[in-house]
Amino acid sequence: MHPRISLSAVSTYRWSLDQDLAFYAGAGIPRVGVSIAKLEAAGWEDAVRRVAAADLEVGNLIGLGPFHLARPGGWAAQRARLDRAIDAAATLGAGCLVLTTGPAGPLPWEGAADALEAALAPVLARDGARELLAIEHTHSLRVDVGFVHTLRDAVDLARRLGSGVCMEVNACWAERGLASTIRAGADVLRLVQVSDFAVGTHATPDRLVPGDGDIPLEAGPGPGARRRVPGLVRPRAHRPPDRGGGLPLGGPAWHRPAGRAPRSPRGVNGRRGALRPT
């Protein structure tokens, strides 16, 4: 497994923490991204201790859930969850904590950015918090979890907040001037989430194992961009519950540092799929 790659727990989002840890041990997965939702479901303090005791390098934490930016009355509770996640990241030695911006609701983009800055202000005042947090941009259909839908906007917002960015390849691969955006924003990129996409897919969670879809991953982001991106690359592929789910077929084989990932059986939209049907 390449030293800059980690396996996201979102790839096995229907699994429990116990199942994840058993798979990592059995498959020899050394670096992972840990799901905050799974830590909460397993009992926070005990779950954090178990992950810390496992023979794993934790690259990142993800899945905090969004701030509802038009409802400031709920911000305090979400800040408490974020503070707890930051403490867990320190315990686990995680390089970043990924979060989406939260929905804007009736707010315009600029108003939502103002609200996010206000919501995060007490947390960002903590030592090291700005360097730890990574804003993830989302597909434009996912206004339920975020209002930032391009990598370029994510970089601009991160510079305003003094935070980092999680680059979601599935949501930005067709952006205009992508290579230039990556080169210009490389200093704030903390993590790159890699999965594939089949043209014609209408459900945003339908993601494929890298190499099984239509994103021109082998072409890369352009000259110089790849060299300048720090941090980890995290493969991530999954399907929504009503379409089956579970472990990506091919397992650790799709983390090989060279060569194309092996094709998996046909799945989403008749294309070779990322996940085993149920």
N, C-alpha and C positions, 0 to 999 in steps of 0.2 A: 504494500500500500504506500503510495507516494506520501512523503512527509508533510505536504501542504494540503492533504485531503482529509476531511473528516466526514463521517456518515451521520446524516441528520436523523434524529429520532422521529421527525415528522414523516419520514419514509415508512415508518411502521406505526403510524399514529393510532391504529386500532389495537395495538399491543399494549400491555402493561409494562411498567418499569421492570418487573421480574422477567418478563419475556425478552425485553431488550437486553438486559444484562446477561441473561443466559445465552442469547444469540451472539453477543459481542465476544464472550469468552469462548464459545464453541467455534466461531468462525475466525477467531484471531484478529478481530477489529481493534486496532490500538487507539484510534482517535475518533471522537464522537461529538455531536451536538446534542445537548440534553434538553428534553421538553419540560418546561416549567409546569404545564398541566399534569404531566405524569408524576412529577415530584409531589404536587399537591394531592393527587389522587392516592398516592402511596403513603401519605403522612410525611409532612415536610421535613422535619428534623431527622427522622430515621432514614428517609429516602436520600437526603443529602449525605448523611454519613455513609450509607451503602455505596453510593456512587464514588465518594472520596476513597473508600476502601478498595474499590475495584481497580484492576490493573489497566486504567484508562487515562488517556490524556483528553481532557474536556476542552474543546476548542471554543464552545459558545453555549449560551442558554437562549432559548427561544420559546415563544408561545405565552407571553404574559397576558395577552388580551389588551384591548385598546382603551384609551381614555375616550369618553364621550365628550367631545370638545364643547358642545353647546349646553352641557349639563354640568356646570362647575360644582354643583352640590355633591357629585360623586367622585370628585378628584382626590379627596383626602384618602379614601379607601384604596383607590388605585395606586396612589403614591406609596402607601404602606406596603402593598404587594411588590411594588418596584424596589423599595428599599430592602425588603427581604430577599428579593432576587439578586440584588447587588451584593448583599452579604454572602449569599450562596455562591455567586461567581468568584468572590474572593477565596472562599473555602476550597472551591474546586479548581482554582487556578485558571478559570475560563478567560479567554482572550477578549471576548465581547459578549454583550447582552443585546439581542436583537428585539426590536419592537416596531410595530407599525404605528402610524401617527394617530390612529383613531378617526372615526367618521366626523366630517364637518357638520353634518345635519343641515340646518338652514343657513349656516355661516358661509360667506364667500371664501375663496381660497385664502386671501390675505387675512381675513378675520380668523380663520381656522389656524393659520400659522401663528398669529398673535396668541390665540388661546392655548395652543400647544406649548409655546414658550412659557406662558404663565403657569400652566399645569406642571411643567417639568422643573420650573425654577428652583424649588426647595431641594429637589433631588440632584440637580446639576451643581448645586453648591457643595455637595459632598466631594471630598478629595478623590480624584481619579475617576469620577462618574462620567465626565465628558469624554474621556478617552475610552471608557468601557462601552457606552451606549452606541448602538448602530441603528439608524433609521432605515427601515425597509420600505421601498416603494412597492406598490401593488398594481395589479391589473385594474384597468379602469372600470371593470364590472364590479370590483370589490370595494365599492364606496361604503360598505358596512364596516370595514376595518381600517380604511385609510383614505386620505384626500390627496396624497402624492402619488402620481401614476407614471412618472418618468424618472429615469435615473438622473437626468439633468436637474430636475426640480429637487430631487432628494439631495444632491450635492449642494445646491444653493441653500436649502433649508439646514443641512448639517453645518455648513459654514456659519450660518446665523446662530445656531445653537451651540456651536463649538463641539459638536459630537461627531460620530462617524456615520458611515453608510454601509448597509448590507445591499449589495447589488444582486437583484433577482433577475437572472438571465431570461427566465420564462416570460418576464414582464417587460423586458427592454430590448430584446434581440433585434427588433425591427425598427428601433428608433433612428431618426435622422442624426447623422454625425456621431454615432455611438463611439467610434474609436477616439474621436476628439474629446468627447465627454469623459471617457475613461482616463485618457492621458491628463486632462486638466484636473480631474478629481481624484487621481490615484492616491494623494496624500490623506484623503479622508475615508478611503475604502477599507473596511475592516474585514469584510467577508464577501465571498461570491457564492451565491447559491446556483448550482448547475442542475438542470433537468432538461428534458426535451419536450417537444410539442408537435402534435400531428395536426397539420392544416385541416380544418373542417371540424375540429373539436369545439364544442360550444359550452362546455362546463370547465370553468377555470381550474378546478382541482385536478383535472385529468392531465397528469404529467407522465412522461415516459423516461425510461432509463436513457442516459446520454448516448446518442448514436442511433436510437430507435425511431427518431422523429424527423422533422424537417428543419430544425434550427441548424444553420451551417456552423456547427461547433468547431469543426476541424479547420475552418478558415481563420478562426480566432478574431480578436477585436481590432486587428490592424497592427502595423509595424510599431514597435516600441511600447504599445499599451500593455501587453502581457508582462513585460519585464518590470514595469513600474508599479504593478498592483501588489501590495503587501498582504500579509495575512493568509487565511486559509481559503481553500475552495471546498465547498460542501455539496456533494451530490444529494439530490432530493427528488424523489419520484413517488407519487401516490395517486390513488383514486378515491373518490368520495364513497361514503358508506353504502349508498344505494347501488353502487356499481362494483361492489367487491372491494377488497383491500387486503393489505398484509405485506409480506416481505417482497421486495423487488426480486424478480427472478434473476438468477446469475449471481446474487449475493455479492461477495467481495470481489468477484471477477471484474465488476464494472468500476473498480478503483485502480486498475492497473495503470501505472504511470505512462505506459506507451502502448500504442495499438488501439484499435477500436473495440469497444465493449461487445461481447457476444450478443447476438440477437435473441430475443425471447419470443415465446409463442405469440400468435396473433391475438390482439386484445381490443383496445379502444378503437372504435370506428373501423374495424377490420385491419388496423395497423398492428405491427408487433408491439405488444404492450409491456408496461413496466411491472405490472402486478399480477399475481396469480388470481384468476377469477374464483369466486366462491359460489 
